[in-house]
């Protein structure tokens, strides 16, 4: 998992340097709440969307933003 995260960060840095954009990503992931190993409920973590809002607010107004949204099909 850590290798994947580091690879994503390196890729984002490459894009930021090449195009001069602030790259912000939201990657769809589903957290499962289960009972005896059977998924009962799936949801997208609210912290993900809050992190995107924080990143946007921390970006200088003069810097363009590239928002990368990656979603998975419903199971």
Biopython code that builds the backbone (N, CA, C, O; Angstrom):
import numpy as np
from Bio.PDB.StructureBuilder import StructureBuilder

atoms = [
    (1, "UNK", "N", (0.824, -1.190, 0.000)),
    (1, "UNK", "CA", (0.000, 0.000, 0.000)),
    (1, "UNK", "C", (0.874, 1.263, 0.000)),
    (1, "UNK", "O", (0.598, 2.224, -0.717)),
    (2, "UNK", "N", (1.920, 1.238, 0.808)),
    (2, "UNK", "CA", (2.811, 2.396, 0.889)),
    (2, "UNK", "C", (3.523, 2.632, -0.440)),
    (2, "UNK", "O", (3.713, 3.781, -0.838)),
    (3, "UNK", "N", (3.919, 1.563, -1.130)),
    (3, "UNK", "CA", (4.571, 1.709, -2.435)),
    (3, "UNK", "C", (3.633, 2.375, -3.444)),
    (3, "UNK", "O", (4.046, 3.236, -4.221)),
    (4, "UNK", "N", (2.383, 1.966, -3.416)),
    (4, "UNK", "CA", (1.387, 2.555, -4.322)),
    (4, "UNK", "C", (1.203, 4.042, -4.025)),
    (4, "UNK", "O", (1.143, 4.858, -4.945)),
    (5, "UNK", "N", (1.114, 4.391, -2.750)),
    (5, "UNK", "CA", (0.947, 5.787, -2.371)),
    (5, "UNK", "C", (2.163, 6.616, -2.797)),
    (5, "UNK", "O", (2.003, 7.724, -3.308)),
    (6, "UNK", "N", (3.364, 6.095, -2.592)),
    (6, "UNK", "CA", (4.575, 6.820, -3.005)),
    (6, "UNK", "C", (4.639, 6.999, -4.515)),
    (6, "UNK", "O", (5.059, 8.050, -4.999)),
    (7, "UNK", "N", (4.225, 5.976, -5.262)),
    (7, "UNK", "CA", (4.208, 6.072, -6.723)),
    (7, "UNK", "C", (3.228, 7.153, -7.176)),
    (7, "UNK", "O", (3.524, 7.911, -8.099)),
    (8, "UNK", "N", (2.063, 7.227, -6.528)),
    (8, "UNK", "CA", (1.080, 8.263, -6.871)),
    (8, "UNK", "C", (1.639, 9.658, -6.587)),
    (8, "UNK", "O", (1.477, 10.573, -7.394)),
    (9, "UNK", "N", (2.294, 9.814, -5.441)),
    (9, "UNK", "CA", (2.857, 11.118, -5.092)),
    (9, "UNK", "C", (3.935, 11.548, -6.081)),
    (9, "UNK", "O", (3.993, 12.715, -6.467)),
    (10, "UNK", "N", (4.789, 10.611, -6.494)),
    (10, "UNK", "CA", (5.819, 10.935, -7.486)),
    (10, "UNK", "C", (5.192, 11.352, -8.808)),
    (10, "UNK", "O", (5.641, 12.309, -9.437)),
    (11, "UNK", "N", (4.161, 10.639, -9.227)),
    (11, "UNK", "CA", (3.465, 10.965, -10.468)),
    (11, "UNK", "C", (2.831, 12.353, -10.386)),
    (11, "UNK", "O", (2.889, 13.122, -11.346)),
    (12, "UNK", "N", (2.231, 12.671, -9.249)),
    (12, "UNK", "CA", (1.624, 13.988, -9.063)),
    (12, "UNK", "C", (2.686, 15.084, -9.128)),
    (12, "UNK", "O", (2.446, 16.140, -9.713)),
    (13, "UNK", "N", (3.844, 14.846, -8.540)),
    (13, "UNK", "CA", (4.929, 15.828, -8.586)),
    (13, "UNK", "C", (5.411, 16.064, -10.012)),
    (13, "UNK", "O", (5.719, 17.194, -10.390)),
    (14, "UNK", "N", (5.474, 15.002, -10.795)),
    (14, "UNK", "CA", (5.881, 15.133, -12.199)),
    (14, "UNK", "C", (4.886, 16.014, -12.957)),
    (14, "UNK", "O", (5.286, 16.902, -13.710)),
    (15, "UNK", "N", (3.606, 15.768, -12.755)),
    (15, "UNK", "CA", (2.573, 16.567, -13.431)),
    (15, "UNK", "C", (2.659, 18.022, -12.992)),
    (15, "UNK", "O", (2.572, 18.929, -13.820)),
    (16, "UNK", "N", (2.830, 18.249, -11.681)),
    (16, "UNK", "CA", (2.900, 19.625, -11.177)),
    (16, "UNK", "C", (4.073, 20.385, -11.789)),
    (16, "UNK", "O", (3.933, 21.546, -12.175)),
    (17, "UNK", "N", (5.228, 19.729, -11.877)),
    (17, "UNK", "CA", (6.400, 20.396, -12.464)),
    (17, "UNK", "C", (6.213, 20.643, -13.951)),
    (17, "UNK", "O", (6.557, 21.713, -14.454)),
    (18, "UNK", "N", (5.669, 19.654, -14.658)),
    (18, "UNK", "CA", (5.545, 19.765, -16.108)),
    (18, "UNK", "C", (4.538, 20.834, -16.525)),
    (18, "UNK", "O", (4.797, 21.594, -17.459)),
    (19, "UNK", "N", (3.399, 20.902, -15.847)),
    (19, "UNK", "CA", (2.320, 21.785, -16.280)),
    (19, "UNK", "C", (2.130, 23.025, -15.411)),
    (19, "UNK", "O", (1.433, 23.955, -15.817)),
    (20, "UNK", "N", (2.742, 23.060, -14.216)),
    (20, "UNK", "CA", (2.586, 24.212, -13.335)),
    (20, "UNK", "C", (1.252, 24.270, -12.624)),
    (20, "UNK", "O", (0.834, 25.340, -12.183)),
    (21, "UNK", "N", (0.582, 23.148, -12.506)),
    (21, "UNK", "CA", (-0.697, 23.065, -11.822)),
    (21, "UNK", "C", (-0.495, 22.495, -10.417)),
    (21, "UNK", "O", (0.490, 21.806, -10.154)),
    (22, "UNK", "N", (-1.421, 22.786, -9.536)),
    (22, "UNK", "CA", (-1.497, 22.089, -8.257)),
    (22, "UNK", "C", (-2.367, 20.870, -8.515)),
    (22, "UNK", "O", (-3.519, 21.011, -8.924)),
    (23, "UNK", "N", (-1.839, 19.687, -8.286)),
    (23, "UNK", "CA", (-2.580, 18.454, -8.537)),
    (23, "UNK", "C", (-3.244, 17.998, -7.245)),
    (23, "UNK", "O", (-2.589, 17.829, -6.216)),
    (24, "UNK", "N", (-4.548, 17.805, -7.319)),
    (24, "UNK", "CA", (-5.322, 17.321, -6.186)),
    (24, "UNK", "C", (-6.077, 16.086, -6.663)),
    (24, "UNK", "O", (-6.684, 16.097, -7.734)),
    (25, "UNK", "N", (-6.037, 15.029, -5.871)),
    (25, "UNK", "CA", (-6.712, 13.800, -6.273)),
    (25, "UNK", "C", (-7.756, 13.393, -5.252)),
    (25, "UNK", "O", (-7.630, 13.671, -4.059)),
    (26, "UNK", "N", (-8.772, 12.740, -5.739)),
    (26, "UNK", "CA", (-9.695, 12.020, -4.877)),
    (26, "UNK", "C", (-9.873, 10.656, -5.519)),
    (26, "UNK", "O", (-10.305, 10.532, -6.665)),
    (27, "UNK", "N", (-9.530, 9.655, -4.758)),
    (27, "UNK", "CA", (-9.563, 8.282, -5.257)),
    (27, "UNK", "C", (-10.662, 7.547, -4.516)),
    (27, "UNK", "O", (-10.616, 7.388, -3.296)),
    (28, "UNK", "N", (-11.637, 7.108, -5.265)),
    (28, "UNK", "CA", (-12.792, 6.404, -4.704)),
    (28, "UNK", "C", (-12.321, 5.130, -4.027)),
    (28, "UNK", "O", (-11.665, 4.286, -4.638)),
    (29, "UNK", "N", (-12.660, 5.010, -2.784)),
    (29, "UNK", "CA", (-12.413, 3.767, -2.065)),
    (29, "UNK", "C", (-13.634, 3.507, -1.220)),
    (29, "UNK", "O", (-14.308, 4.442, -0.787)),
    (30, "UNK", "N", (-13.916, 2.277, -0.988)),
    (30, "UNK", "CA", (-15.086, 1.942, -0.191)),
    (30, "UNK", "C", (-14.647, 1.287, 1.102)),
    (30, "UNK", "O", (-13.880, 0.324, 1.108)),
    (31, "UNK", "N", (-15.147, 1.826, 2.185)),
    (31, "UNK", "CA", (-14.919, 1.238, 3.490)),
    (31, "UNK", "C", (-16.103, 0.320, 3.756)),
    (31, "UNK", "O", (-17.251, 0.686, 3.505)),
    (32, "UNK", "N", (-15.824, -0.853, 4.254)),
    (32, "UNK", "CA", (-16.907, -1.792, 4.520)),
    (32, "UNK", "C", (-17.111, -1.973, 6.012)),
    (32, "UNK", "O", (-16.159, -2.117, 6.779)),
    (33, "UNK", "N", (-18.351, -1.963, 6.396)),
    (33, "UNK", "CA", (-18.729, -2.346, 7.747)),
    (33, "UNK", "C", (-19.375, -3.710, 7.599)),
    (33, "UNK", "O", (-20.346, -3.863, 6.858)),
    (34, "UNK", "N", (-18.853, -4.681, 8.283)),
    (34, "UNK", "CA", (-19.368, -6.032, 8.094)),
    (34, "UNK", "C", (-19.804, -6.680, 9.388)),
    (34, "UNK", "O", (-19.495, -6.225, 10.490)),
    (35, "UNK", "N", (-20.524, -7.747, 9.207)),
    (35, "UNK", "CA", (-20.961, -8.574, 10.324)),
    (35, "UNK", "C", (-20.559, -9.999, 9.996)),
    (35, "UNK", "O", (-21.062, -10.582, 9.036)),
    (36, "UNK", "N", (-19.657, -10.563, 10.784)),
    (36, "UNK", "CA", (-19.139, -11.919, 10.566)),
    (36, "UNK", "C", (-18.529, -12.066, 9.175)),
    (36, "UNK", "O", (-18.676, -13.103, 8.528)),
    (37, "UNK", "N", (-17.843, -11.016, 8.723)),
    (37, "UNK", "CA", (-17.168, -11.073, 7.437)),
    (37, "UNK", "C", (-18.045, -10.802, 6.236)),
    (37, "UNK", "O", (-17.560, -10.836, 5.105)),
    (38, "UNK", "N", (-19.320, -10.534, 6.445)),
    (38, "UNK", "CA", (-20.243, -10.243, 5.346)),
    (38, "UNK", "C", (-20.455, -8.733, 5.295)),
    (38, "UNK", "O", (-20.932, -8.145, 6.266)),
    (39, "UNK", "N", (-20.103, -8.092, 4.162)),
    (39, "UNK", "CA", (-20.289, -6.640, 4.090)),
    (39, "UNK", "C", (-21.756, -6.260, 4.198)),
    (39, "UNK", "O", (-22.604, -6.798, 3.486)),
    (40, "UNK", "N", (-22.042, -5.340, 5.082)),
    (40, "UNK", "CA", (-23.412, -4.896, 5.294)),
    (40, "UNK", "C", (-23.634, -3.521, 4.678)),
    (40, "UNK", "O", (-24.710, -3.236, 4.152)),
    (41, "UNK", "N", (-22.611, -2.670, 4.746)),
    (41, "UNK", "CA", (-22.772, -1.287, 4.306)),
    (41, "UNK", "C", (-21.453, -0.798, 3.750)),
    (41, "UNK", "O", (-20.399, -1.072, 4.324)),
    (42, "UNK", "N", (-21.494, -0.083, 2.647)),
    (42, "UNK", "CA", (-20.294, 0.507, 2.053)),
    (42, "UNK", "C", (-20.504, 2.004, 1.939)),
    (42, "UNK", "O", (-21.608, 2.469, 1.653)),
    (43, "UNK", "N", (-19.446, 2.746, 2.162)),
    (43, "UNK", "CA", (-19.563, 4.192, 2.063)),
    (43, "UNK", "C", (-18.222, 4.783, 1.650)),
    (43, "UNK", "O", (-17.180, 4.144, 1.805)),
    (44, "UNK", "N", (-18.251, 5.996, 1.129)),
    (44, "UNK", "CA", (-17.026, 6.721, 0.807)),
    (44, "UNK", "C", (-16.695, 7.570, 2.022)),
    (44, "UNK", "O", (-17.557, 8.274, 2.549)),
    (45, "UNK", "N", (-15.478, 7.506, 2.455)),
    (45, "UNK", "CA", (-15.027, 8.180, 3.663)),
    (45, "UNK", "C", (-15.113, 9.705, 3.508)),
    (45, "UNK", "O", (-14.589, 10.256, 2.540)),
    (46, "UNK", "N", (-15.760, 10.379, 4.442)),
    (46, "UNK", "CA", (-15.937, 11.832, 4.391)),
    (46, "UNK", "C", (-14.601, 12.559, 4.491)),
    (46, "UNK", "O", (-14.466, 13.671, 3.979)),
    (47, "UNK", "N", (-13.618, 11.953, 5.138)),
    (47, "UNK", "CA", (-12.307, 12.589, 5.263)),
    (47, "UNK", "C", (-11.666, 12.825, 3.896)),
    (47, "UNK", "O", (-10.896, 13.770, 3.730)),
    (48, "UNK", "N", (-11.977, 11.976, 2.920)),
    (48, "UNK", "CA", (-11.437, 12.158, 1.571)),
    (48, "UNK", "C", (-11.892, 13.484, 0.975)),
    (48, "UNK", "O", (-11.075, 14.246, 0.457)),
    (49, "UNK", "N", (-13.182, 13.761, 1.044)),
    (49, "UNK", "CA", (-13.693, 15.006, 0.464)),
    (49, "UNK", "C", (-13.219, 16.218, 1.274)),
    (49, "UNK", "O", (-12.965, 17.279, 0.704)),
    (50, "UNK", "N", (-13.102, 16.073, 2.576)),
    (50, "UNK", "CA", (-12.605, 17.177, 3.394)),
    (50, "UNK", "C", (-11.149, 17.493, 3.063)),
    (50, "UNK", "O", (-10.752, 18.658, 3.071)),
    (51, "UNK", "N", (-10.353, 16.470, 2.774)),
    (51, "UNK", "CA", (-8.952, 16.677, 2.396)),
    (51, "UNK", "C", (-8.855, 17.437, 1.076)),
    (51, "UNK", "O", (-7.964, 18.271, 0.911)),
    (52, "UNK", "N", (-9.752, 17.163, 0.141)),
    (52, "UNK", "CA", (-9.760, 17.876, -1.145)),
    (52, "UNK", "C", (-10.082, 19.353, -0.911)),
    (52, "UNK", "O", (-9.432, 20.231, -1.479)),
    (53, "UNK", "N", (-11.073, 19.619, -0.087)),
    (53, "UNK", "CA", (-11.440, 21.010, 0.206)),
    (53, "UNK", "C", (-10.273, 21.743, 0.866)),
    (53, "UNK", "O", (-9.988, 22.887, 0.513)),
    (54, "UNK", "N", (-9.593, 21.100, 1.823)),
    (54, "UNK", "CA", (-8.435, 21.717, 2.469)),
    (54, "UNK", "C", (-7.340, 22.023, 1.459)),
    (54, "UNK", "O", (-6.745, 23.100, 1.494)),
    (55, "UNK", "N", (-7.070, 21.077, 0.554)),
    (55, "UNK", "CA", (-6.021, 21.277, -0.455)),
    (55, "UNK", "C", (-6.369, 22.443, -1.376)),
    (55, "UNK", "O", (-5.493, 23.233, -1.730)),
    (56, "UNK", "N", (-7.620, 22.559, -1.763)),
    (56, "UNK", "CA", (-8.054, 23.672, -2.615)),
    (56, "UNK", "C", (-7.880, 24.998, -1.871)),
    (56, "UNK", "O", (-7.388, 25.971, -2.443)),
    (57, "UNK", "N", (-8.278, 25.038, -0.615)),
    (57, "UNK", "CA", (-8.193, 26.282, 0.159)),
    (57, "UNK", "C", (-6.745, 26.685, 0.424)),
    (57, "UNK", "O", (-6.460, 27.871, 0.591)),
    (58, "UNK", "N", (-5.827, 25.723, 0.465)),
    (58, "UNK", "CA", (-4.421, 26.018, 0.723)),
    (58, "UNK", "C", (-3.660, 26.417, -0.545)),
    (58, "UNK", "O", (-2.514, 26.861, -0.475)),
    (59, "UNK", "N", (-4.299, 26.257, -1.692)),
    (59, "UNK", "CA", (-3.660, 26.598, -2.963)),
    (59, "UNK", "C", (-3.794, 28.086, -3.232)),
    (59, "UNK", "O", (-4.863, 28.665, -3.043)),
    (60, "UNK", "N", (-2.710, 28.699, -3.673)),
    (60, "UNK", "CA", (-2.743, 30.121, -4.005)),
    (60, "UNK", "C", (-3.789, 30.390, -5.080)),
    (60, "UNK", "O", (-3.931, 29.596, -6.009)),
    (61, "UNK", "N", (-4.524, 31.497, -4.971)),
    (61, "UNK", "CA", (-5.557, 31.807, -5.969)),
    (61, "UNK", "C", (-5.012, 31.913, -7.391)),
    (61, "UNK", "O", (-5.737, 31.656, -8.352)),
    (62, "UNK", "N", (-3.751, 32.287, -7.534)),
    (62, "UNK", "CA", (-3.174, 32.452, -8.863)),
    (62, "UNK", "C", (-2.723, 31.122, -9.486)),
    (62, "UNK", "O", (-2.369, 31.089, -10.664)),
    (63, "UNK", "N", (-2.733, 30.031, -8.715)),
    (63, "UNK", "CA", (-2.259, 28.744, -9.234)),
    (63, "UNK", "C", (-3.435, 27.912, -9.747)),
    (63, "UNK", "O", (-4.405, 27.697, -9.020)),
    (64, "UNK", "N", (-3.354, 27.444, -10.991)),
    (64, "UNK", "CA", (-4.414, 26.584, -11.508)),
    (64, "UNK", "C", (-4.400, 25.228, -10.794)),
    (64, "UNK", "O", (-3.359, 24.759, -10.335)),
    (65, "UNK", "N", (-5.567, 24.623, -10.713)),
    (65, "UNK", "CA", (-5.720, 23.332, -10.042)),
    (65, "UNK", "C", (-6.113, 22.281, -11.059)),
    (65, "UNK", "O", (-6.989, 22.503, -11.895)),
    (66, "UNK", "N", (-5.455, 21.133, -10.978)),
    (66, "UNK", "CA", (-5.839, 19.969, -11.772)),
    (66, "UNK", "C", (-6.422, 18.957, -10.789)),
    (66, "UNK", "O", (-5.709, 18.427, -9.936)),
    (67, "UNK", "N", (-7.709, 18.696, -10.913)),
    (67, "UNK", "CA", (-8.395, 17.749, -10.026)),
    (67, "UNK", "C", (-8.506, 16.415, -10.756)),
    (67, "UNK", "O", (-9.103, 16.326, -11.828)),
    (68, "UNK", "N", (-7.924, 15.387, -10.160)),
    (68, "UNK", "CA", (-7.986, 14.045, -10.733)),
    (68, "UNK", "C", (-8.944, 13.231, -9.884)),
    (68, "UNK", "O", (-8.721, 13.034, -8.689)),
    (69, "UNK", "N", (-10.008, 12.760, -10.509)),
    (69, "UNK", "CA", (-11.030, 11.963, -9.834)),
    (69, "UNK", "C", (-10.975, 10.557, -10.395)),
    (69, "UNK", "O", (-11.138, 10.345, -11.596)),
    (70, "UNK", "N", (-10.745, 9.601, -9.513)),
    (70, "UNK", "CA", (-10.682, 8.203, -9.937)),
    (70, "UNK", "C", (-11.760, 7.447, -9.194)),
    (70, "UNK", "O", (-11.769, 7.411, -7.963)),
    (71, "UNK", "N", (-12.670, 6.841, -9.942)),
    (71, "UNK", "CA", (-13.770, 6.105, -9.314)),
    (71, "UNK", "C", (-13.787, 4.662, -9.794)),
    (71, "UNK", "O", (-13.272, 4.331, -10.862)),
    (72, "UNK", "N", (-14.376, 3.841, -8.996)),
    (72, "UNK", "CA", (-14.527, 2.428, -9.319)),
    (72, "UNK", "C", (-16.003, 2.145, -9.599)),
    (72, "UNK", "O", (-16.882, 2.814, -9.055)),
    (73, "UNK", "N", (-16.266, 1.165, -10.439)),
    (73, "UNK", "CA", (-17.663, 0.814, -10.679)),
    (73, "UNK", "C", (-18.290, 0.209, -9.418)),
    (73, "UNK", "O", (-17.599, -0.372, -8.582)),
    (74, "UNK", "N", (-19.586, 0.357, -9.306)),
    (74, "UNK", "CA", (-20.291, -0.226, -8.164)),
    (74, "UNK", "C", (-20.169, -1.741, -8.193)),
    (74, "UNK", "O", (-20.201, -2.370, -9.251)),
    (75, "UNK", "N", (-20.032, -2.294, -7.031)),
    (75, "UNK", "CA", (-19.882, -3.765, -6.936)),
    (75, "UNK", "C", (-21.211, -4.449, -7.018)),
    (75, "UNK", "O", (-21.278, -5.677, -6.955)),
]
sb = StructureBuilder()
sb.init_structure("model")
sb.init_model(0)
sb.init_chain("A")
sb.init_seg("    ")
for serial, (resi, resn, name, xyz) in enumerate(atoms, 1):
    if name == "N":
        sb.init_residue(resn, " ", resi, " ")
    sb.init_atom(name, np.array(xyz, "f"), 0.0, 1.0, " ", f" {name:<3s}", serial, name[0])
structure = sb.get_structure()
